[in-house]
């Protein structure tokens, strides 16, 4: 049946062009990879989004504190994204070469690295939670709420980092659906516990943090235990190996630098929101929780495109890789349009879910509309970002994201200084506009210019040879 054929079943043409049948097959493949991947990616943002919807009904200061605390956690988890990309790359490459035991061993090494990093970061954040939250602009009740939430949530960091690393094993074994099951189950558990602890036991924002902590460990164990069982069946050693952990860290270091630059931008955006007033900060959290959720939908498409293009490059089929790049970018833009429309609808009709305060609801609506308008560009950019990661173009991404950080932070500081005389509505609108024009726009230009050349296509072979 033609409808069931994969894009790999159709031979390459001399020009690299594809038939309508292959185009449809490619889009089906992207969807088949993106949907389960989305399940793994949304875990942390989904938990924070649930926290936001519930904590928003406690008080404005609690919601603002949640914005500070969750930003610290999401920044930390985001900096460790190399655990997912690095482990996936190693496992998939070794599996493809028929070296299953070594592939599973690389996955186990990545999981040990994730667990150790999680323990170290947990200890550091516990010791520094109050100074960090204060440095971000939290004061009084907002500072207390931020510290309370953060101190509870950091104990779940080792679990969430284990989820990132374990995902590499699932992709290598082509068992990615389990990540979707884990995310849905974790979200349901988190919601039930949130309602019970926050409203039933009146634990307020502490109950929110504890509920998310429990859900994160449940999800971590749900994914870690079968990953270790499958690794053992292939003959991999389950004990920690320093050499393997060091190799996982080395492969992911350029990606760490890239992510560090991007996370610095998002971190400073929250600092700017805090300086623009408690209402702006609270509204920013409402918009940001939905934005993070939507971005993971875009990222799932980018990772699917990354897999397709990397396969073509690994086979030396550059013309097909370029066609797959174009199709993946179009799929990313289409997803951006869809996510953008949903965000605008949320802003217009669902703002009360995030706060009972009319003024904050109005600011959330404005922020959602601004974000929704720019989402198609973000979708296109995120798809190209994933493709360049799949091609191993890490140094270019690290350099351009560092450049983006410099440009964005200058623009953000300038906007914040000028905005002190504006109304809260203009403040929230311009905050999100600057983020999209500079943080997203500069990266879109850099990624677009890079994929118009053939230079990035050679980086995957260089990585393999290294």
N, C-alpha and C positions, 0 to 999 in steps of 0.2 A: 504494500500500500504506500503510495507516494506521500501521503499526509504524515506517515510515521517516520519518514527518512530524516536522519540528522543532516546538518549542514556539512559534515565530514564525509557523507556518502556521495557527494556530488563533486566530480573532478574539477580542477582548476582550469579556467580558460587561459589562453595565452595573454590576454589583455588584463586578466584579473577580474573582469566583470563577472556578474553572477546573474542567473535567471530569476524570474519572479518566484519560482518554486524554492530556490535556495534562500532567497531573501526571507520568505515566510518561515522556512526551516530554521534559519538563523535566529529570527525573532522568537520562535518557540523555544529554542535552546537557551537564549538569554533569559526568558521567563522561567524556564525550568531550573536554571541555576540561581537566578536572582531571588525567587520566592523563599526557598529554604535558607539562603544566605541572609536574607533580611531578618529571619527569625533569630539568628545569632547576633546580628548587629544591633537590634533594637533593645536588647535586654536592659542595659543601664539607662538609656534615655527613656524607655517605657516606664521603668520603675520611678524615675524622677518625675515623669509626666503625671503618673498616678499620685505621687506624693504632692505635686503641685495642686492638683484638683482638690485634694482633701485638706491639705494644710491651708489653702487659700480661704477656707471657711473658719479657720481658727482666729486669725487676726492679720492685719496688714503687716505688722512687724514680723510675725512668724513666716509669712510668705516671702518677705524681703530677706529674712535670715536663711530660708531655704535656698534662695537664689545664690547667696554667698557660699553656703556649705556644699550644695550640689555642684557648683562650678569647680570647687577644689577637687571633688571626687571625680567628676567627668574629665577634668584636665589630667588628673593622674592616670586614669584608665586610658584616656586617649593617647597619652605619651607612650603607652605600652602597646600600641597597635602593631608595632613591629613583631610582637610575639605571634600574632595571627598571620601576618604576611610572610614572615621569615619561616615559621614552622610549616605553613602550607606549601611554600616553595620547595623546601627541602624534602618533605614527605612526598609531594607529587612527583618531583624529579626522580627520586630514587624508586618510587613505585613504578613509574613509567619505564625505568630501565630494568625492571624485574627484580630489583634488590629489595624485597619486601621487608626482610628483617632489619636491614639498615634504615629503611624508611620509617618503620615503626620506632626504631631506636632514636632517630632524630626527633620524632614526636614526643617520646618520653623525656628526652633531654630538654626540649622546649617547655614541657610542663613543669619540670623541676625548676627551671630558670624562672618561670612565671611565679611559682609558689614562693621561692626565695625573695624575689623582688617584692611580692605582695607583703611578706612579713616585714621586710625592712621599711617599706613605705608606710605601712600601718603604724609601726613604732614611731617613725619620724612625725607623722601627722598628729598622732596622739600628743606628742610632746610640744608641738608647735601650733596646735589648732587655734588657740586664742590669738597669738600674734599674727598669724596668717589672715584670719578673718578681720582683725582690726586693720591690718595693712590694706585690705581691700575696701575699707571705708565703712565697715560695720561699727555701729555705736549703740550703747544702751541696750534696750530690749532686742534690737536686731542682732547685736553681737552675741547676746546670750543664746538666742534662738539658733544662730548659725553654728556656734560652738557645740551646742547640745546635739544638733542634727549630725554634724560632722563626726563627733566623738563616737556616736553610735554606728554610723555608716562605715567608718574606716575598717572595722573588723570584717567587713564583707569583701574587702579588696583582694585578698589572696584567692577567694573563690572566683571573683570575676576575671582575674588574670588567668586562672586555670581554664576558664571557659574559652578565652581567646586562644590559648595554646592547644587545647584539646580539639578545637575546631580544625586545626591543620590535619589531625589524624582522620577526622570524619571526611574531609574533602579527599584525602588520599585514598580512603576506602570507598568513596562514592556513597557515603551514608549521611548525606547532608540534611535529610529530612528530620533527623533526630534533633537538630538544633532548633528547628521550628517548633517541635513538640515541647522542648525545654523552655523556650521563650514564652509560649502560650501558657504553659503550666505555671511558670514563675510569675507571670503577670496576674493570673487568677489568684494564686496564693497570696501575692503581695496585696491585692485589693481587699481580699477578705480580712487579712490581718490588719491592714490599715484601718478599716471601719471598726473592727473589734477593739484595737488598742487606742485609737485616737478618740472615737466617739463613745465606745462601750466602756472602756476603762479610764477614760479621760486623761490619757498620758500626753496629749497634745503633740508637739513636734517630736518629742522623744519617742512616742509610740510610732510615728511615721518612720523614723530612722531604724528602730528595732524591727519593724515589719519588713522593711526592705532588706535589712541584714539577713533575716531568716530566709527570705525568698532567694537571695543571692547564693547562700550556701546550699539550699535545696537544689538550685539549678546547677551549681558547680559539681555537687556530688552526682547528680543525675547524668552529667556528661563525662565526668572524670572516671568513674568506676568502669563503665563499659569500654572506654578508651584504653584503660590499663589492661583489661581482660583481653581485648583484641591484640594489644601489643605483646602480651605474654604468650598468646597462641602462636605468634610469629617468631618466637624465640628471643625477643628483645629483653634486655635486662631492666628491671624496674628500679634498681638502686640509682642514686644520683651519680653522675659522671662529670667531673669538673671540665674535662676536655670537651665533652659534648655541649655543656652549658656555655662554655666560652665560644664555641663555634656558632651557636645560636645568637649570642650577643653580637659577635663580630659581623655577621650577615645583616643584622638589623640596624646597625649603628647609623648609616646615612638616613634611613627612614626615621630613626629617632630624632635626628637633627631637623629633618623636614617637619615632623610633627611638633617638635618643641617650638619652632618658629610660629606655626599656626596656632598652637594652644596659647602662646604668649599673647597673641592678638585677641583671642576670645577671653582670656583672663583679664586683659586690660579693658575690654569692652564692659565687663561687669563692674570693674572699678569706676569707669566713666559713668555708668548708670547709677552707681551708688552716690557719686558726687552730684548727680542731677536731681536727687531727691528721693525720698522713700517711696513715693507713689510711682515714680518712673522705674525705680528698681523692682518694685513688686510687679508692675506691668511687664517689664522686660522678662522676668522669670516666666510669666504666663506665655508670652510669645516664644521665648527661647525653648521651653519644653516641647512645644509643638514643632518648632523649627528643627530641633535635634532629631525628633521622631521622623520628620519628613526627609531630612538629610540622609538618614540611614536607608530609606527607600532608594534614594539616588545612589548611595554608595553600593547597594546591592546590585544595581544595574552595572555600575562601574566594575565591580569585582567579576561579574559574569563576562563582561567584555574583556577584562584582563585575562581571564582564562582562555577565551577563544583566540584572542590575538597572540598570546604567548604560545599557544599550540601551533599556530601557523608559522610564527617566527622560528620556533624550535625545529620545525620541519623544513625551514629554508624557503617557505612560500611567501615572499614579501608582498607580491601583488595581492594575494588573498588577504594578507594581514592588513593591508591598507583598506581593502573593501570592508573587512570586518570592523576596522576602526571607524569608518564612516557610518556603518549601520549601528554600531554601539553608541556613537555620539548622538545619532538621531533618536535612538531608543531612550537615551538619557534625557534629551530635551523633551521628548513626549511625556516621560514620567514627570519632568519638572512642571510641565503645563498642568498635569493632573493634580500634583501635590499643591501647586500654587492655587488652583481653583478651590481645593479643599480648605486651604488655609484661609482664604478670603471668606469662605462660607462659615468657617469656625469663628472668625473675627466678628462677622455680622450677626450670627445667631447663637453662638455657644460661649461667648465671653463670660456669662454668669457662672459657668462651670469652674472658672478659675478664681473668681473673687465675687463677694457679695457687695462690694463697694462700687457705686455707680461711676465715680471718677476713674477708678482703676479699670473698670470694664471698658470705658471709653478709650482709654490709652491702649488697652490690649487690642481693641478693634482696629485702631489706627496702625499699630505695629504689625498685625496680621495682614492687613491689606498691603502695606509696603512690601512685606516679605513675599506675599503671593505674586505680586507683579514681577519680581526679580527671579522667581524660582526656575523658569525655563533656562535662563543663562546658567544658573547653578547646576542644573541637571546636565547640560552639555559639558560644562567644565569638569564635573565630578567623573563623568564617563572617561574623558581624556586622561584625567589624573590616574584612574585605575589602570588604564591601558599602559601608560608610561611606567607605572610601578611593575606591571607584568612583564614589561620589556627590560626591566632591570636598570632603568634610567634614573637611579637613585641620586646621583650627584647633581644632575641637572635640577631635579625636584628640590633637593636641599638648598641649592643656590637660589632658585627663583622664589621659593617660599620665604627664604630669608629676606630677599629683596622686597617681597610683598609685605612682610612684617614691618620693615622700616618705613615704607610708604604709608601703610595703613596707620601705624601708630602716630606718625606725624599728623596725618589728617584727623585722627581721632582726638588728639590733644587740642588741635586748633578748633575743632567743632565744639568740644566740651567747654573751652574757654568762652566762645561766643554764645553758647546756648544758655548760659546762666541768666541772661536777660530775656529768654523766650518763655512762652507758655509751656506747660507740661506736654501738651499735644504736639507742639513743634519739636520739643526735645526728643520724644520717643520716635517721631517720624524721621528726624534727621539722623538719629543714632543708627537706626536700621538702614537708612539710605546710604550713609557713609560706609557701613559694613559691606553692603552689597556692591557698591561702585568700586571700592578700593580692595577690600579683602577678597571678594569673589571676582570682580572684574579684572584686576591685575593678573591673577592666576589664570583666568580664562584666556587672556591675551598671550601669556607665556606658553601655556599648554597648546593653544591653537597654532602659534608660530612653530613650535617644536614638531608637531605632528605633520606639518606641511613639508618637512624635510625627511630625509632618509637616515639621518644620523642616529636617531633613537632606536632604529631597528637593529643596529649592530650591538647594542649594549647587552642584550641577553646572552649572546655568545661569549662576550667578554666576561660576564659574570660566571658562566659555566667553566670557562678555562681557568679563571682565578681560583 
